[in-house]
Amino acid sequence: MTASPRRKVLLAPVTVTPAKPLTPSHLKGLLWTDVMFRATARLADVTYRYSHTAYHLTEQTLGFWEYLDRTRGDVDYSGMSEEDVGELYVRFRAEGGTPTAAALRPYAESAEAGWVHPASERVLRRWLDHYADLGLHEPGLLAHQPPELGLEEMVAALVERGLGLDQRDVGGPVFLDATRFGLPLRQIVSPDGRPNYLACALRDLLPLAPRHDEVVLLYDSELDPDYQLLQRVLADDGTVVHRVPLGRVPIDGKITSARHGGWHDHTVGTILRSIRDTHEPRARHLGLRLYFIAVLGPGQQESWRHDLLHRCLDRAERLLARTTAGHRDEPAGESTPDLARELARHRRDHTHVDPYRLTSSLLGRRAPAGELLTEVFL
């Protein structure tokens, strides 16, 4: 009797614009995605799609690059910190103004060919260091990963399926049209041809989704209207698509965007430096996941608390003391029967493993340890 084939899962988290430091809200999303990826990969074949190439074409990224070259000229960014670049991004957003399509066109063409502005490349290289410190799977931050569909191909595909409304021939924009599902029209390409984030996501995911049994979208809950549309379009051909919205992490009870600054005391780099000398790497990996997944949960009611993070780090030390199992960095193709059964308990009615349910199980009196820790959390 032959074994049933492993299901194929496409995991597509929202990307972070490489123009600022990572914050607690970003870290929450990264850790949720990492646990989901590593746990689900024990039970299914998982494609972790995280392509900065696909999203560099948004106006917020290209506009920042054009702003830097126009206002600062030829600058060496290699010695800058991510905070230094972030300050420039805050200044760019504060000054406002929208560059013309003509000004952005050479940047778009270069980005499509694989070029990244030195400021963003510097940020991405710093993020690589953080990924290593956090024990995160690295999905290709610096890799050139172009979408399979060109912009015009994507628009044509939507129009053919009755999901696109292209009014550029009369001076209008391109709309994503899911009105037959009770969802509002959403502009995705400006009249002069500039795509927004949703258009970039469609270019990237439309050709990939049908090749998988399940698609999982993880994203900032403030983007929920756009991700409802994205889910509806990707599921139009029968693909199973799940949305996993995550709330941001308030700082002193307030939720603010990183584009406005105010993150200096709460960057990922600052957090890592504050715990590096008090806890060994495996305890940091596990403790951070306990805090950002199990304690903060999927919502955004709980503010950032350094004292609770340290309690989770201490809990991680105790959990680790219970096991002497080995440690592997990358997900293996198969899992042992015991681990598979434990992971399957946290899948609900879908293929992917729920990070919240799984991580919360580590806080109980009879918390599973051993292989689960080494294969998924460390």
N, C-alpha and C positions, 0 to 999 in steps of 0.2 A: 504493500500500500504506500503510495507516494505521499510525501508531506505537501500540504497546501502551500502555494507560493507566498512569500512575504509580501505584505501590502506595501505600496509606495506612497510616501508622505512628502509633500513639499512644504517646508517650513520657511515662511517669508516674513521676517520681522521688519518693522519700519526702520529705515536707516537714520543715522544722526548726521547732520550736516557737519563736515570737517572744518569748522571755522571757530570753534570755541572749546573750552574744557568740558570733559564729561562731568555731569552733576549726579546727585543721588537719584533723580528721576531717570536719567539715562542708565545708571548702573542697575536700577531695578529691572528695566527692560532687558538688559544684557544678561543678567543672572537668570531671570525667568526663561529666556530663550535657551540659554545654555543647558539648564536642567531638563527642559522639555526635549531638546535635541538629544542629549546623551541618554536619557531614559527611553525615549521612543525608539532610538536606534538599536536598542536591545531586542525590540519586538518587530521592527519593520525596517525597510530601506528608506532612509531619510535624506532628502536633498535640502541642504541648508543654503538658501539663496539670499545672499547679502551683498549686493553689488552697488558700490558707490558709483561705478561708471554709469549705471543706468540713471542715476539721480543727479549727477553733476549738471545736467542741462536745465535744472530749475533756475528761475530768475534769482532766487536768494543766493545761490552759489555762484553762478556766472556774474551776477551783479557785484558780488563781493570781490571777485577776482578783478573785474574791470575797475572797480573803485580803488583797489590797492595799486594797480599799475598807473592809474590816472593821477592819484594823489601822492603816492610815495615813490613812484619810479622803480628803478632797478635796485632792489633792496635784497640783502642777504638774510634770509629767514632761518638759516640752518642753526643759528644760535639762540633763536627765540624759544620761549616756553609756550605751551598751549594757552596759558593765561595771557601772554603778550599778544598772541594772535587774536584771542577772544576779545581783548580790549579794542582792537582795531575793528572787529566785527560789530561790537556794540556801537562804536562811533559811526560805522557805515549805516546801521539800521536807524540810529538817532537822527542822522542828517537827512534821511529820506531821499526822495527823488528816485525816478525810475529811468535807468539807462535805455537808450533806444535799441531797437532790434538790430540795427546796423552796427552799433557799438558792441553788442554781445555776440554777433554772428561769428567772428573769428575765434572767440573763446569756445563757442559751441562746437565748431568744426574741429578744433584741436582736442577738445574733451572727447568727442566721438572717436578720435584716432588714438586715444589713450593718454593724452597729456593731462597732468594735474598741476595746478598752480603751486609754486614752491611753498606758499604759506599753508595751504591745505595738506600738502605732502608732509610738511613738518608736523602738523597736528596728528596726521595718521600714524606717523612713526612714533610719536609719544603714546598714542593709543595702543600700539603694538606692545610697548613696555607694560602698560596697564593690563592688557589681556594676559600677558605672561604672569604678572604678579597675582592676578585673580584666578588663574587656572582655567581661563575660558578657551573654548575651541576657537581658533582663528579662521574665519571664513574667507579670507583673502582681502584684507583691508587695502592693500596696495596693488592687488591684481587688476589687470584690465579685463573686465567681465561685461562686454557689451551685450545689450538685449538683442534677441534674434530679429525683432521687428524694427524697421525704420519707422519714423514718425508717420510718414504718409501711408505706409503699409498698415499701421495700426488704425489710423483714421478710416481707411478704406474698409478694413475688416469690420469695424463697428458699424459703418454705414450699411454694409452688405447684410449684416445681421439685424438691422433695424434698431440699433442701439446708438447710432451716431447721427448728429445733425451738423453738417458742414456748411456754414454760411460764408466762407471766405470769398467765394466768387461774387458776393454782393457787399463785401466789406465787413462782414461779421466774423464772429469766432466759430470755433468748433465746440459743440456741446455733447456731453454724454447724455443720451436720452433713454432713461429707464422709467419714463412716465407711465408706461403700460403696467408697471409694477407698483404704481402709486408713489414713486420717488421723484423728486424735483429734477428739472434740467440742471446740469452742472457744466459750466465752461471748463474745458480742459486745454484748449489752445487759443491763444489770443488772435485777433484779426491779422497781426503781423507775423504769426507763426511761432510764438513762444509757448512751449508746453509748461504746464504746472506739474506738481508732484504726482497727481492722480494720472495724468497722461503718461508720465515716466513709468509708473507702476504698471499700467496697462501694456506698454511696450514690452516690459520685462516679463510679466506673468502670463499674459494671454497665450503665448505659445507653450509655456511650461506646464500650466495647470492641467490640460487634458492628458498628459502623460503620467499623472499620478492618481491614486485612488482617493486621496484626501489632501486638501490644501489648508494650511493653518496660517492665519494672518494675525500677528501680534503687533499692537500699535498703541499709541497714546490715545486715551479715551476721548480727548478733545477733538480727535480726527474721526470720530465715529460716523458722522454723516457721509464722509467720503468713503469710508471703509464699508458702509452698508451698500453703497453703489458698487464698489469693487467686488464685494462678495456676490452681488446679484449678477454682474456681468460674467465673472469667472464661472459661476454655477449655471449659466444659461444653457450650456451644452450637456448638463447632467453631472458635472463634476461636483463632488461633495466639498463644500468650503465652510470652514469654521472661523469665526472671528473671536479673538481673545483681547479685549480692550483692557488696558492697565492705567490706573490713575497715577498722577504724578505724586512726588513726595513733597509735602509742604515743608517749608522752613519757617519755624516759629508761627505756624498756623496759616502761612500765606503761600499761595502757589503763584510763581512768576516764571516767565519764559527766560531761558538762558540768554536770549538776545538782548535783554535789558540789563545784564550784568548782575552784580550783587552776589556772585557765587564764590568769591575768593576764599571764604572760610569753609566751604562745603564741596570743593571739587573732589573728584575721585583720587587725584594725587595727594591731596591733603588728608583724606581719610586713610589711605594706605600708609602714609608716613606716620600717622598717629597710632597705628596698631602694629607696625612692622617690628618694633623692638620688644613688644609685650607678648606676642603670640607667634608660634612657628607657622610656616606656610600652609600646611594642611588645615590647621585650626582656623587660619584666616579664610581659606577657601570655603570651609564648611560654615563657619560662623557668619560670614557675610550672606550666604545663601539662606541660612535660618532667619536672619533679620529681614532681608529685603523681600523674601518670598512668604515665609510662614507668619512673621510678626506683622509686617506692613500689609500683607494681603493684596488682593487685586484692586482695592479701592484707593481713595486718597484722603481718608479721614485722619490717619495718624501722622503727626509731624515727625520729622527727623529727630532722633534722640540718641546721642552718643552713649549715654549710660545703658540703654537697651541693647545697643550694638555690642557693648562689652559683655553684657550678660550672655548674649548669644555666643560670643567668642569663648567664654568660659564653659558654656554648655557644650560647645564643640570639642573643647579639650577633654571633657568627661566622656563624651561619646567615643572619641578616638582612643581613649584609654581602654575601652572595652574590646577593641579589635586589633589584631596583629596582621590583618590581611594585607596583601600587596597593593600596589598602586599602579594604574594604567592611565595614561593621559588621553588616549583616543578611544572612542567607542568601538567595541568589537562587533563582529557580525552576528554572533549568537550569544545567548545568555544561558546560565544554568537554569534548571527547572525551578529551583527555589526563588531565584531573582526574577525570573519571568512571571511567576505567580504573584510575587509582591508588586511588581510594576503593573501587572494587568488589573490589580484591584483599584488602580487610580486612573483608569481610562474612561470611565462612564460608558457612553454609547458611541464613542469614537475610537479611532486608532491611536491618536497621540495621547501621551501620558499628561495628566493635569499636574503641573508643578506645585500648585498650592496644596492639593490633597497629599501629594507624595511628601513634600517637605514638612508639612504639618505633622505627618506621622512620626517624624523624628523627635517631636516634642513630648510624646506620650511616655508613660512609665515603661512600657514594653517596646520602646523604639527599636525598629530593625537596625542592624548595624552591618558590620562585616562587608560582604560583597557590594551591597547597595551603596555604602559610603564610597568605597574605592572606585566603583565603576561609574557612579553618577555625580557625586558631590565633591570629589577631591581633585 
